[in-house]
Amino acid sequence: MSRKGAVACQVEGCGMTWPRDPVMTVACPTCGAAPGRACKQPSGHGTWNAFGRFHPERDLHADRSGAYGPPDHCPLGRCGHANVAARQEGIIPFQDGVIGLLV
């Protein structure tokens, strides 16, 4: 969603909060919406999808640019591009913070 106030991670057990939605602190690489502005469809209408009122690419851009915090910001070791990349390479973060390999 396009939120103006504080936001919290919706993953159970996380507890991370931000004073402003990190996705709204970066420009959208898909539609060019400026930071703080909602994403738009090519028709000019607002977006509405499973990710809310912004393009998923904008969320990825916010993550990669550090808007959510450093790459290891997720206390559960699940979220963020660094953790996703590790899972794709067969390395999985366990909930106690220990990293293991998929076999």
For each residue, the residues with C-beta under 8 A, 3 or more apart:
1: 21 52 53 54
2: 21 24 38 39 52 53 54
3: 7 20 21 24
4: 20 21 24
5: 20
6: 17 18 19 20
7: 3 17 18 20 21 22
8: 14 15 16 17 18
9: 14 15 16 17 79
10: 14
11: 14 76 78 79
12:
13: 76 95
14: 8 9 10 11 74 75 76 79
15: 8 9 75
16: 8 9 68 69 73 74 75
17: 6 7 8 9
18: 6 7 8 21 22 68
19: 6
20: 3 4 5 6 7 24 25
21: 1 2 3 4 7 18 24 25
22: 7 18 25 26 62 63 67 68
23: 26 54 58 59 62 67
24: 2 3 4 20 21 35 36 54
25: 20 21 22 35 36 62 67
26: 22 23 35 58 61 62 65 67
27: 32 33 34 35 58 61
28: 31 32 33 39 54 55 57 58 61
29: 32 55 57 58 61
30: 39 55 57 58
31: 28 39 40 41 42 47 55
32: 27 28 29
33: 27 28 37 38 39 40 54 58
34: 27 37
35: 24 25 26 27
36: 24 25
37: 33 34
38: 2 33 46 47 53 54
39: 2 28 30 31 33 46 47 53 54 55 58
40: 31 33 44 45 46 47
41: 31 44 45 46 47
42: 31
43:
44: 40 41
45: 40 41
46: 38 39 40 41 53
47: 31 38 39 40 41 53 54 55
48: 52 53
49: 52 55 56
50:
51: 54 55 56 59
52: 1 2 48 49
53: 1 2 38 39 46 47 48
54: 1 2 23 24 28 33 38 39 47 51 58 59
55: 28 29 30 31 39 47 49 51 58 59
56: 49 51 59 60
57: 28 29 30 60 61
58: 23 26 27 28 29 30 33 39 54 55 61 62
59: 23 51 54 55 56 62 63
60: 56 57 63 64 81
61: 26 27 28 29 57 58 64 65
62: 22 23 25 26 58 59 65 67 68
63: 22 59 60 67 68 79 80 81
64: 60 61 81
65: 26 61 62
66: 69 70
67: 22 23 25 26 62 63
68: 16 18 22 62 63 73 79 80
69: 16 66 73
70: 66 73
71: 80 81 82
72: 77 80 82
73: 16 68 69 70 79 80
74: 14 16 77 78 79 80 83
75: 14 15 16
76: 11 13 14 79 93 95
77: 72 74 83 93 94 95 97 99
78: 11 74 83 93
79: 9 11 14 63 68 73 74 76 83 84
80: 63 68 71 72 73 74 83 84
81: 60 63 64 71 84 85
82: 71 72 85 86
83: 74 77 78 79 80 86 87 93
84: 79 80 81 87 88
85: 81 82 88 89
86: 82 83 89 91 92 93 99
87: 83 84 90 91 92 93
88: 84 85
89: 85 86
90: 87 101 102
91: 86 87 99 100 101 102
92: 86 87 99 100 101 102
93: 76 77 78 83 86 87 97 98 99 100
94: 77 97 98 99 100
95: 13 76 77
96:
97: 77 93 94
98: 93 94
99: 77 86 91 92 93 94
100: 91 92 93 94
101: 90 91 92
102: 90 91 92
103:
